[in-house]
Amino acid sequence: QVQLVESGGGLVQAGGSLRLSCAASGRTFSNYAMGWFRQAPGKEREFVAAISGGGGVTYYADSVKGRFTISRDNAKNTVYLQMYSLTPEDTAVYYCARDYALARIGPEPWRYEYWGQGTQVTVSS
């Protein structure tokens, strides 16, 4: 069973930054694309960013493009989400997810097999 553990969430003022981490258990971490999703109160879970197994391909939601950066360290079995210029609209629980080792990365939740428990990000105005 794969476990994903997010960390790094917290309270930050608008315009600030945070870096989220997601540590994964299991072997062959580099075989799998990883994604970040978020869910705000009363809203559906939405895609944020994804990165291929080797780290060479990334994909972002339009709402975070240019402000967030996804990266990974396969030696540490960890994926990161660096967030800049945060706004109150970024307030949500952020989840990392590991895909089914599909050929392409993408934003659809069905691509992802394992999910973490989430970490809260709150941006105050």
CNS distance restraints for C-alpha pairs under 8 A (distance, minus, plus):
assign (resid   1 and name CA) (resid  26 and name CA) 7.66 0.50 0.50
assign (resid   2 and name CA) (resid  24 and name CA) 6.96 0.50 0.50
assign (resid   2 and name CA) (resid  25 and name CA) 5.50 0.50 0.50
assign (resid   2 and name CA) (resid  26 and name CA) 5.78 0.50 0.50
assign (resid   2 and name CA) (resid 114 and name CA) 6.90 0.50 0.50
assign (resid   3 and name CA) (resid  24 and name CA) 5.69 0.50 0.50
assign (resid   3 and name CA) (resid  25 and name CA) 5.27 0.50 0.50
assign (resid   3 and name CA) (resid  26 and name CA) 7.69 0.50 0.50
assign (resid   3 and name CA) (resid 114 and name CA) 7.54 0.50 0.50
assign (resid   3 and name CA) (resid 115 and name CA) 7.79 0.50 0.50
assign (resid   3 and name CA) (resid 116 and name CA) 6.94 0.50 0.50
assign (resid   4 and name CA) (resid  22 and name CA) 6.26 0.50 0.50
assign (resid   4 and name CA) (resid  23 and name CA) 5.64 0.50 0.50
assign (resid   4 and name CA) (resid  24 and name CA) 4.60 0.50 0.50
assign (resid   4 and name CA) (resid  25 and name CA) 6.65 0.50 0.50
assign (resid   4 and name CA) (resid  96 and name CA) 7.13 0.50 0.50
assign (resid   4 and name CA) (resid  97 and name CA) 7.35 0.50 0.50
assign (resid   4 and name CA) (resid 114 and name CA) 7.52 0.50 0.50
assign (resid   4 and name CA) (resid 115 and name CA) 6.40 0.50 0.50
assign (resid   4 and name CA) (resid 116 and name CA) 4.60 0.50 0.50
assign (resid   4 and name CA) (resid 117 and name CA) 7.55 0.50 0.50
assign (resid   5 and name CA) (resid  22 and name CA) 5.28 0.50 0.50
assign (resid   5 and name CA) (resid  23 and name CA) 5.23 0.50 0.50
assign (resid   5 and name CA) (resid  24 and name CA) 6.58 0.50 0.50
assign (resid   5 and name CA) (resid 116 and name CA) 5.55 0.50 0.50
assign (resid   5 and name CA) (resid 117 and name CA) 6.81 0.50 0.50
assign (resid   5 and name CA) (resid 118 and name CA) 7.66 0.50 0.50
assign (resid   6 and name CA) (resid  20 and name CA) 6.97 0.50 0.50
assign (resid   6 and name CA) (resid  21 and name CA) 5.51 0.50 0.50
assign (resid   6 and name CA) (resid  22 and name CA) 4.24 0.50 0.50
assign (resid   6 and name CA) (resid  23 and name CA) 6.53 0.50 0.50
assign (resid   6 and name CA) (resid  95 and name CA) 7.08 0.50 0.50
assign (resid   6 and name CA) (resid  96 and name CA) 6.87 0.50 0.50
assign (resid   6 and name CA) (resid 116 and name CA) 6.52 0.50 0.50
assign (resid   6 and name CA) (resid 117 and name CA) 7.15 0.50 0.50
assign (resid   6 and name CA) (resid 118 and name CA) 5.96 0.50 0.50
assign (resid   6 and name CA) (resid 119 and name CA) 5.92 0.50 0.50
assign (resid   7 and name CA) (resid  20 and name CA) 5.76 0.50 0.50
assign (resid   7 and name CA) (resid  21 and name CA) 5.24 0.50 0.50
assign (resid   7 and name CA) (resid  22 and name CA) 6.37 0.50 0.50
assign (resid   7 and name CA) (resid 119 and name CA) 6.09 0.50 0.50
assign (resid   8 and name CA) (resid  18 and name CA) 7.12 0.50 0.50
assign (resid   8 and name CA) (resid  19 and name CA) 5.97 0.50 0.50
assign (resid   8 and name CA) (resid  20 and name CA) 4.52 0.50 0.50
assign (resid   8 and name CA) (resid  21 and name CA) 6.09 0.50 0.50
assign (resid   8 and name CA) (resid 119 and name CA) 7.29 0.50 0.50
assign (resid   9 and name CA) (resid  18 and name CA) 7.17 0.50 0.50
assign (resid   9 and name CA) (resid  19 and name CA) 7.59 0.50 0.50
assign (resid   9 and name CA) (resid  20 and name CA) 6.20 0.50 0.50
assign (resid   9 and name CA) (resid 119 and name CA) 5.35 0.50 0.50
assign (resid   9 and name CA) (resid 120 and name CA) 5.24 0.50 0.50
assign (resid   9 and name CA) (resid 121 and name CA) 4.92 0.50 0.50
assign (resid   9 and name CA) (resid 122 and name CA) 7.92 0.50 0.50
assign (resid  10 and name CA) (resid 119 and name CA) 7.98 0.50 0.50
assign (resid  10 and name CA) (resid 120 and name CA) 6.12 0.50 0.50
assign (resid  10 and name CA) (resid 121 and name CA) 5.03 0.50 0.50
assign (resid  10 and name CA) (resid 122 and name CA) 6.10 0.50 0.50
assign (resid  11 and name CA) (resid 121 and name CA) 6.16 0.50 0.50
assign (resid  11 and name CA) (resid 122 and name CA) 4.75 0.50 0.50
assign (resid  11 and name CA) (resid 123 and name CA) 5.89 0.50 0.50
assign (resid  11 and name CA) (resid 124 and name CA) 7.28 0.50 0.50
assign (resid  12 and name CA) (resid  16 and name CA) 6.07 0.50 0.50
assign (resid  12 and name CA) (resid  17 and name CA) 7.21 0.50 0.50
assign (resid  12 and name CA) (resid  18 and name CA) 7.70 0.50 0.50
assign (resid  12 and name CA) (resid 121 and name CA) 7.85 0.50 0.50
assign (resid  12 and name CA) (resid 122 and name CA) 6.31 0.50 0.50
assign (resid  12 and name CA) (resid 123 and name CA) 5.00 0.50 0.50
assign (resid  12 and name CA) (resid 124 and name CA) 6.26 0.50 0.50
assign (resid  13 and name CA) (resid  86 and name CA) 7.65 0.50 0.50
assign (resid  13 and name CA) (resid  87 and name CA) 7.93 0.50 0.50
assign (resid  13 and name CA) (resid 123 and name CA) 5.35 0.50 0.50
assign (resid  13 and name CA) (resid 124 and name CA) 4.78 0.50 0.50
assign (resid  13 and name CA) (resid 125 and name CA) 6.19 0.50 0.50
assign (resid  14 and name CA) (resid  85 and name CA) 6.97 0.50 0.50
assign (resid  14 and name CA) (resid  86 and name CA) 5.35 0.50 0.50
assign (resid  14 and name CA) (resid  87 and name CA) 4.86 0.50 0.50
assign (resid  14 and name CA) (resid  88 and name CA) 6.44 0.50 0.50
assign (resid  14 and name CA) (resid 123 and name CA) 5.70 0.50 0.50
assign (resid  14 and name CA) (resid 124 and name CA) 5.66 0.50 0.50
assign (resid  14 and name CA) (resid 125 and name CA) 5.29 0.50 0.50
assign (resid  15 and name CA) (resid  84 and name CA) 7.10 0.50 0.50
assign (resid  15 and name CA) (resid  85 and name CA) 4.22 0.50 0.50
assign (resid  15 and name CA) (resid  86 and name CA) 4.92 0.50 0.50
assign (resid  15 and name CA) (resid  87 and name CA) 6.31 0.50 0.50
assign (resid  16 and name CA) (resid  84 and name CA) 6.19 0.50 0.50
assign (resid  16 and name CA) (resid  85 and name CA) 5.49 0.50 0.50
assign (resid  16 and name CA) (resid  86 and name CA) 5.53 0.50 0.50
assign (resid  17 and name CA) (resid  82 and name CA) 7.52 0.50 0.50
assign (resid  17 and name CA) (resid  83 and name CA) 5.29 0.50 0.50
assign (resid  17 and name CA) (resid  84 and name CA) 4.39 0.50 0.50
assign (resid  17 and name CA) (resid  85 and name CA) 6.17 0.50 0.50
assign (resid  17 and name CA) (resid  86 and name CA) 6.12 0.50 0.50
assign (resid  18 and name CA) (resid  82 and name CA) 6.12 0.50 0.50
assign (resid  18 and name CA) (resid  83 and name CA) 5.24 0.50 0.50
assign (resid  18 and name CA) (resid  84 and name CA) 6.82 0.50 0.50
assign (resid  19 and name CA) (resid  80 and name CA) 6.79 0.50 0.50
assign (resid  19 and name CA) (resid  81 and name CA) 5.56 0.50 0.50
assign (resid  19 and name CA) (resid  82 and name CA) 4.32 0.50 0.50
assign (resid  19 and name CA) (resid  83 and name CA) 5.92 0.50 0.50
assign (resid  20 and name CA) (resid  80 and name CA) 5.50 0.50 0.50
assign (resid  20 and name CA) (resid  81 and name CA) 4.97 0.50 0.50
assign (resid  20 and name CA) (resid  82 and name CA) 6.34 0.50 0.50
assign (resid  20 and name CA) (resid  83 and name CA) 7.94 0.50 0.50
assign (resid  21 and name CA) (resid  78 and name CA) 6.69 0.50 0.50
assign (resid  21 and name CA) (resid  79 and name CA) 5.84 0.50 0.50
assign (resid  21 and name CA) (resid  80 and name CA) 4.53 0.50 0.50
assign (resid  21 and name CA) (resid  81 and name CA) 6.50 0.50 0.50
assign (resid  22 and name CA) (resid  78 and name CA) 5.42 0.50 0.50
assign (resid  22 and name CA) (resid  79 and name CA) 5.23 0.50 0.50
assign (resid  22 and name CA) (resid  80 and name CA) 6.28 0.50 0.50
assign (resid  22 and name CA) (resid  96 and name CA) 6.41 0.50 0.50
assign (resid  23 and name CA) (resid  76 and name CA) 7.77 0.50 0.50
assign (resid  23 and name CA) (resid  77 and name CA) 5.89 0.50 0.50
assign (resid  23 and name CA) (resid  78 and name CA) 4.50 0.50 0.50
assign (resid  23 and name CA) (resid  79 and name CA) 6.73 0.50 0.50
assign (resid  24 and name CA) (resid  29 and name CA) 7.50 0.50 0.50
assign (resid  24 and name CA) (resid  77 and name CA) 5.45 0.50 0.50
assign (resid  24 and name CA) (resid  78 and name CA) 6.10 0.50 0.50
assign (resid  25 and name CA) (resid  77 and name CA) 7.16 0.50 0.50
assign (resid  28 and name CA) (resid  32 and name CA) 7.72 0.50 0.50
assign (resid  29 and name CA) (resid  53 and name CA) 7.40 0.50 0.50
assign (resid  29 and name CA) (resid  74 and name CA) 6.41 0.50 0.50
assign (resid  29 and name CA) (resid  77 and name CA) 5.90 0.50 0.50
assign (resid  30 and name CA) (resid  53 and name CA) 4.60 0.50 0.50
assign (resid  30 and name CA) (resid  54 and name CA) 5.85 0.50 0.50
assign (resid  30 and name CA) (resid  74 and name CA) 5.74 0.50 0.50
assign (resid  30 and name CA) (resid  77 and name CA) 7.87 0.50 0.50
assign (resid  31 and name CA) (resid  53 and name CA) 5.16 0.50 0.50
assign (resid  31 and name CA) (resid  54 and name CA) 7.51 0.50 0.50
assign (resid  31 and name CA) (resid 101 and name CA) 6.40 0.50 0.50
assign (resid  32 and name CA) (resid  52 and name CA) 6.84 0.50 0.50
assign (resid  32 and name CA) (resid  53 and name CA) 4.68 0.50 0.50
assign (resid  32 and name CA) (resid  98 and name CA) 6.44 0.50 0.50
assign (resid  32 and name CA) (resid  99 and name CA) 5.91 0.50 0.50
assign (resid  32 and name CA) (resid 100 and name CA) 6.93 0.50 0.50
assign (resid  32 and name CA) (resid 101 and name CA) 4.87 0.50 0.50
assign (resid  32 and name CA) (resid 102 and name CA) 7.84 0.50 0.50
assign (resid  33 and name CA) (resid  50 and name CA) 7.02 0.50 0.50
assign (resid  33 and name CA) (resid  51 and name CA) 5.56 0.50 0.50
assign (resid  33 and name CA) (resid  52 and name CA) 4.28 0.50 0.50
assign (resid  33 and name CA) (resid  53 and name CA) 4.48 0.50 0.50
assign (resid  33 and name CA) (resid  98 and name CA) 6.09 0.50 0.50
assign (resid  33 and name CA) (resid  99 and name CA) 5.52 0.50 0.50
assign (resid  33 and name CA) (resid 100 and name CA) 8.00 0.50 0.50
assign (resid  33 and name CA) (resid 101 and name CA) 6.56 0.50 0.50
assign (resid  33 and name CA) (resid 102 and name CA) 7.98 0.50 0.50
assign (resid  33 and name CA) (resid 105 and name CA) 6.40 0.50 0.50
assign (resid  34 and name CA) (resid  50 and name CA) 5.59 0.50 0.50
assign (resid  34 and name CA) (resid  51 and name CA) 5.47 0.50 0.50
assign (resid  34 and name CA) (resid  52 and name CA) 6.62 0.50 0.50
assign (resid  34 and name CA) (resid  53 and name CA) 7.17 0.50 0.50
assign (resid  34 and name CA) (resid  79 and name CA) 7.25 0.50 0.50
assign (resid  34 and name CA) (resid  96 and name CA) 7.09 0.50 0.50
assign (resid  34 and name CA) (resid  97 and name CA) 5.66 0.50 0.50
assign (resid  34 and name CA) (resid  98 and name CA) 4.66 0.50 0.50
assign (resid  34 and name CA) (resid  99 and name CA) 6.12 0.50 0.50
assign (resid  35 and name CA) (resid  47 and name CA) 7.84 0.50 0.50
assign (resid  35 and name CA) (resid  48 and name CA) 7.48 0.50 0.50
assign (resid  35 and name CA) (resid  49 and name CA) 5.60 0.50 0.50
assign (resid  35 and name CA) (resid  50 and name CA) 4.04 0.50 0.50
assign (resid  35 and name CA) (resid  51 and name CA) 6.36 0.50 0.50
assign (resid  35 and name CA) (resid  96 and name CA) 5.57 0.50 0.50
assign (resid  35 and name CA) (resid  97 and name CA) 5.12 0.50 0.50
assign (resid  35 and name CA) (resid  98 and name CA) 6.43 0.50 0.50
assign (resid  35 and name CA) (resid  99 and name CA) 7.68 0.50 0.50
assign (resid  35 and name CA) (resid 107 and name CA) 7.89 0.50 0.50
assign (resid  35 and name CA) (resid 112 and name CA) 7.89 0.50 0.50
assign (resid  36 and name CA) (resid  47 and name CA) 6.48 0.50 0.50
assign (resid  36 and name CA) (resid  48 and name CA) 5.36 0.50 0.50
assign (resid  36 and name CA) (resid  49 and name CA) 5.23 0.50 0.50
assign (resid  36 and name CA) (resid  50 and name CA) 6.23 0.50 0.50
assign (resid  36 and name CA) (resid  81 and name CA) 7.65 0.50 0.50
assign (resid  36 and name CA) (resid  94 and name CA) 6.86 0.50 0.50
assign (resid  36 and name CA) (resid  95 and name CA) 5.59 0.50 0.50
assign (resid  36 and name CA) (resid  96 and name CA) 4.46 0.50 0.50
assign (resid  36 and name CA) (resid  97 and name CA) 6.26 0.50 0.50
assign (resid  37 and name CA) (resid  45 and name CA) 6.60 0.50 0.50
assign (resid  37 and name CA) (resid  46 and name CA) 5.47 0.50 0.50
assign (resid  37 and name CA) (resid  47 and name CA) 4.42 0.50 0.50
assign (resid  37 and name CA) (resid  48 and name CA) 4.94 0.50 0.50
assign (resid  37 and name CA) (resid  49 and name CA) 7.05 0.50 0.50
assign (resid  37 and name CA) (resid  94 and name CA) 5.74 0.50 0.50
assign (resid  37 and name CA) (resid  95 and name CA) 5.12 0.50 0.50
assign (resid  37 and name CA) (resid  96 and name CA) 6.27 0.50 0.50
assign (resid  37 and name CA) (resid  97 and name CA) 7.72 0.50 0.50
assign (resid  38 and name CA) (resid  45 and name CA) 5.50 0.50 0.50
assign (resid  38 and name CA) (resid  46 and name CA) 5.42 0.50 0.50
assign (resid  38 and name CA) (resid  47 and name CA) 6.53 0.50 0.50
assign (resid  38 and name CA) (resid  48 and name CA) 6.71 0.50 0.50
assign (resid  38 and name CA) (resid  92 and name CA) 5.81 0.50 0.50
assign (resid  38 and name CA) (resid  93 and name CA) 5.41 0.50 0.50
assign (resid  38 and name CA) (resid  94 and name CA) 4.26 0.50 0.50
assign (resid  38 and name CA) (resid  95 and name CA) 5.83 0.50 0.50
assign (resid  39 and name CA) (resid  43 and name CA) 6.29 0.50 0.50
assign (resid  39 and name CA) (resid  44 and name CA) 5.96 0.50 0.50
assign (resid  39 and name CA) (resid  45 and name CA) 4.31 0.50 0.50
assign (resid  39 and name CA) (resid  46 and name CA) 6.21 0.50 0.50
assign (resid  39 and name CA) (resid  92 and name CA) 5.14 0.50 0.50
assign (resid  39 and name CA) (resid  93 and name CA) 5.29 0.50 0.50
assign (resid  39 and name CA) (resid  94 and name CA) 6.60 0.50 0.50
assign (resid  40 and name CA) (resid  44 and name CA) 7.26 0.50 0.50
assign (resid  40 and name CA) (resid  45 and name CA) 7.35 0.50 0.50
assign (resid  40 and name CA) (resid  91 and name CA) 6.38 0.50 0.50
assign (resid  40 and name CA) (resid  92 and name CA) 4.15 0.50 0.50
assign (resid  40 and name CA) (resid  93 and name CA) 6.35 0.50 0.50
assign (resid  41 and name CA) (resid  92 and name CA) 6.98 0.50 0.50
assign (resid  47 and name CA) (resid  61 and name CA) 6.45 0.50 0.50
assign (resid  47 and name CA) (resid 107 and name CA) 5.53 0.50 0.50
assign (resid  47 and name CA) (resid 108 and name CA) 7.33 0.50 0.50
assign (resid  47 and name CA) (resid 109 and name CA) 7.64 0.50 0.50
assign (resid  48 and name CA) (resid  60 and name CA) 5.91 0.50 0.50
assign (resid  48 and name CA) (resid  61 and name CA) 5.18 0.50 0.50
assign (resid  48 and name CA) (resid  64 and name CA) 6.92 0.50 0.50
assign (resid  48 and name CA) (resid 107 and name CA) 7.73 0.50 0.50
assign (resid  49 and name CA) (resid  58 and name CA) 7.24 0.50 0.50
assign (resid  49 and name CA) (resid  59 and name CA) 5.48 0.50 0.50
assign (resid  49 and name CA) (resid  60 and name CA) 4.34 0.50 0.50
assign (resid  49 and name CA) (resid  61 and name CA) 6.15 0.50 0.50
assign (resid  49 and name CA) (resid  69 and name CA) 8.00 0.50 0.50
assign (resid  49 and name CA) (resid  70 and name CA) 6.55 0.50 0.50
assign (resid  49 and name CA) (resid 107 and name CA) 7.35 0.50 0.50
assign (resid  50 and name CA) (resid  58 and name CA) 5.58 0.50 0.50
assign (resid  50 and name CA) (resid  59 and name CA) 5.15 0.50 0.50
assign (resid  50 and name CA) (resid  60 and name CA) 6.59 0.50 0.50
assign (resid  50 and name CA) (resid  70 and name CA) 6.93 0.50 0.50
assign (resid  50 and name CA) (resid 105 and name CA) 6.71 0.50 0.50
assign (resid  50 and name CA) (resid 106 and name CA) 6.81 0.50 0.50
assign (resid  50 and name CA) (resid 107 and name CA) 7.15 0.50 0.50
assign (resid  51 and name CA) (resid  55 and name CA) 5.73 0.50 0.50
assign (resid  51 and name CA) (resid  56 and name CA) 7.43 0.50 0.50
assign (resid  51 and name CA) (resid  57 and name CA) 5.68 0.50 0.50
assign (resid  51 and name CA) (resid  58 and name CA) 4.40 0.50 0.50
assign (resid  51 and name CA) (resid  59 and name CA) 6.48 0.50 0.50
assign (resid  51 and name CA) (resid  70 and name CA) 6.70 0.50 0.50
assign (resid  51 and name CA) (resid  71 and name CA) 6.95 0.50 0.50
assign (resid  51 and name CA) (resid  72 and name CA) 7.84 0.50 0.50
assign (resid  51 and name CA) (resid 105 and name CA) 6.95 0.50 0.50
assign (resid  52 and name CA) (resid  56 and name CA) 6.30 0.50 0.50
assign (resid  52 and name CA) (resid  57 and name CA) 5.23 0.50 0.50
assign (resid  52 and name CA) (resid  58 and name CA) 6.42 0.50 0.50
assign (resid  52 and name CA) (resid 104 and name CA) 7.79 0.50 0.50
assign (resid  52 and name CA) (resid 105 and name CA) 6.21 0.50 0.50
assign (resid  54 and name CA) (resid  74 and name CA) 7.92 0.50 0.50
assign (resid  55 and name CA) (resid  71 and name CA) 6.71 0.50 0.50
assign (resid  55 and name CA) (resid  72 and name CA) 6.40 0.50 0.50
assign (resid  58 and name CA) (resid  70 and name CA) 7.27 0.50 0.50
assign (resid  59 and name CA) (resid 105 and name CA) 7.65 0.50 0.50
assign (resid  59 and name CA) (resid 106 and name CA) 7.10 0.50 0.50
assign (resid  59 and name CA) (resid 107 and name CA) 7.88 0.50 0.50
assign (resid  60 and name CA) (resid  64 and name CA) 6.67 0.50 0.50
assign (resid  60 and name CA) (resid  65 and name CA) 5.71 0.50 0.50
assign (resid  61 and name CA) (resid  65 and name CA) 6.17 0.50 0.50
assign (resid  61 and name CA) (resid 107 and name CA) 7.97 0.50 0.50
assign (resid  64 and name CA) (resid  68 and name CA) 5.58 0.50 0.50
assign (resid  67 and name CA) (resid  83 and name CA) 6.11 0.50 0.50
assign (resid  67 and name CA) (resid  84 and name CA) 5.12 0.50 0.50
assign (resid  67 and name CA) (resid  85 and name CA) 6.23 0.50 0.50
assign (resid  67 and name CA) (resid  86 and name CA) 7.88 0.50 0.50
assign (resid  68 and name CA) (resid  81 and name CA) 6.71 0.50 0.50
assign (resid  68 and name CA) (resid  82 and name CA) 5.50 0.50 0.50
assign (resid  68 and name CA) (resid  83 and name CA) 4.44 0.50 0.50
assign (resid  68 and name CA) (resid  84 and name CA) 6.02 0.50 0.50
assign (resid  69 and name CA) (resid  80 and name CA) 8.00 0.50 0.50
assign (resid  69 and name CA) (resid  81 and name CA) 5.69 0.50 0.50
assign (resid  69 and name CA) (resid  82 and name CA) 5.05 0.50 0.50
assign (resid  69 and name CA) (resid  83 and name CA) 6.58 0.50 0.50
assign (resid  70 and name CA) (resid  79 and name CA) 7.32 0.50 0.50
assign (resid  70 and name CA) (resid  80 and name CA) 5.62 0.50 0.50
assign (resid  70 and name CA) (resid  81 and name CA) 4.60 0.50 0.50
assign (resid  70 and name CA) (resid  82 and name CA) 6.35 0.50 0.50
assign (resid  71 and name CA) (resid  79 and name CA) 5.80 0.50 0.50
assign (resid  71 and name CA) (resid  80 and name CA) 5.22 0.50 0.50
assign (resid  71 and name CA) (resid  81 and name CA) 6.60 0.50 0.50
assign (resid  72 and name CA) (resid  77 and name CA) 7.74 0.50 0.50
assign (resid  72 and name CA) (resid  78 and name CA) 5.72 0.50 0.50
assign (resid  72 and name CA) (resid  79 and name CA) 4.10 0.50 0.50
assign (resid  72 and name CA) (resid  80 and name CA) 5.81 0.50 0.50
assign (resid  73 and name CA) (resid  77 and name CA) 6.14 0.50 0.50
assign (resid  73 and name CA) (resid  78 and name CA) 5.40 0.50 0.50
assign (resid  73 and name CA) (resid  79 and name CA) 6.29 0.50 0.50
assign (resid  74 and name CA) (resid  78 and name CA) 6.34 0.50 0.50
assign (resid  74 and name CA) (resid  79 and name CA) 7.99 0.50 0.50
assign (resid  86 and name CA) (resid  90 and name CA) 6.33 0.50 0.50
assign (resid  86 and name CA) (resid 123 and name CA) 6.73 0.50 0.50
assign (resid  87 and name CA) (resid  91 and name CA) 7.53 0.50 0.50
assign (resid  87 and name CA) (resid 123 and name CA) 6.01 0.50 0.50
assign (resid  87 and name CA) (resid 124 and name CA) 7.60 0.50 0.50
assign (resid  87 and name CA) (resid 125 and name CA) 7.34 0.50 0.50
assign (resid  88 and name CA) (resid 122 and name CA) 7.24 0.50 0.50
assign (resid  88 and name CA) (resid 123 and name CA) 4.71 0.50 0.50
assign (resid  88 and name CA) (resid 124 and name CA) 5.78 0.50 0.50
assign (resid  88 and name CA) (resid 125 and name CA) 6.12 0.50 0.50
assign (resid  89 and name CA) (resid 123 and name CA) 7.71 0.50 0.50
assign (resid  90 and name CA) (resid 121 and name CA) 7.57 0.50 0.50
assign (resid  90 and name CA) (resid 122 and name CA) 7.48 0.50 0.50
assign (resid  90 and name CA) (resid 123 and name CA) 6.74 0.50 0.50
assign (resid  91 and name CA) (resid 120 and name CA) 7.80 0.50 0.50
assign (resid  91 and name CA) (resid 121 and name CA) 5.40 0.50 0.50
assign (resid  91 and name CA) (resid 122 and name CA) 4.59 0.50 0.50
assign (resid  91 and name CA) (resid 123 and name CA) 5.44 0.50 0.50
assign (resid  92 and name CA) (resid 120 and name CA) 6.06 0.50 0.50
assign (resid  92 and name CA) (resid 121 and name CA) 5.52 0.50 0.50
assign (resid  92 and name CA) (resid 122 and name CA) 6.61 0.50 0.50
assign (resid  93 and name CA) (resid 118 and name CA) 5.77 0.50 0.50
assign (resid  93 and name CA) (resid 119 and name CA) 5.36 0.50 0.50
assign (resid  93 and name CA) (resid 120 and name CA) 4.33 0.50 0.50
assign (resid  93 and name CA) (resid 121 and name CA) 5.98 0.50 0.50
assign (resid  94 and name CA) (resid 118 and name CA) 5.17 0.50 0.50
assign (resid  94 and name CA) (resid 119 and name CA) 5.27 0.50 0.50
assign (resid  94 and name CA) (resid 120 and name CA) 6.20 0.50 0.50
assign (resid  94 and name CA) (resid 121 and name CA) 6.99 0.50 0.50
assign (resid  95 and name CA) (resid 115 and name CA) 6.82 0.50 0.50
assign (resid  95 and name CA) (resid 116 and name CA) 5.73 0.50 0.50
assign (resid  95 and name CA) (resid 117 and name CA) 6.59 0.50 0.50
assign (resid  95 and name CA) (resid 118 and name CA) 4.39 0.50 0.50
assign (resid  95 and name CA) (resid 119 and name CA) 6.66 0.50 0.50
assign (resid  96 and name CA) (resid 115 and name CA) 5.95 0.50 0.50
assign (resid  96 and name CA) (resid 116 and name CA) 5.56 0.50 0.50
assign (resid  96 and name CA) (resid 118 and name CA) 7.13 0.50 0.50
assign (resid  97 and name CA) (resid 112 and name CA) 5.95 0.50 0.50
assign (resid  97 and name CA) (resid 113 and name CA) 7.14 0.50 0.50
assign (resid  97 and name CA) (resid 114 and name CA) 5.44 0.50 0.50
assign (resid  97 and name CA) (resid 115 and name CA) 4.38 0.50 0.50
assign (resid  97 and name CA) (resid 116 and name CA) 6.30 0.50 0.50
assign (resid  98 and name CA) (resid 112 and name CA) 5.32 0.50 0.50
assign (resid  98 and name CA) (resid 113 and name CA) 5.89 0.50 0.50
assign (resid  98 and name CA) (resid 114 and name CA) 5.21 0.50 0.50
assign (resid  98 and name CA) (resid 115 and name CA) 6.63 0.50 0.50
assign (resid  99 and name CA) (resid 111 and name CA) 5.45 0.50 0.50
assign (resid  99 and name CA) (resid 112 and name CA) 3.80 0.50 0.50
assign (resid  99 and name CA) (resid 113 and name CA) 5.22 0.50 0.50
assign (resid  99 and name CA) (resid 114 and name CA) 6.93 0.50 0.50
assign (resid 100 and name CA) (resid 111 and name CA) 6.22 0.50 0.50
assign (resid 100 and name CA) (resid 112 and name CA) 5.89 0.50 0.50
assign (resid 100 and name CA) (resid 113 and name CA) 5.65 0.50 0.50
assign (resid 102 and name CA) (resid 111 and name CA) 7.45 0.50 0.50
assign (resid 105 and name CA) (resid 111 and name CA) 7.97 0.50 0.50
assign (resid 106 and name CA) (resid 111 and name CA) 7.28 0.50 0.50
assign (resid 107 and name CA) (resid 111 and name CA) 7.81 0.50 0.50
assign (resid 108 and name CA) (resid 112 and name CA) 7.87 0.50 0.50
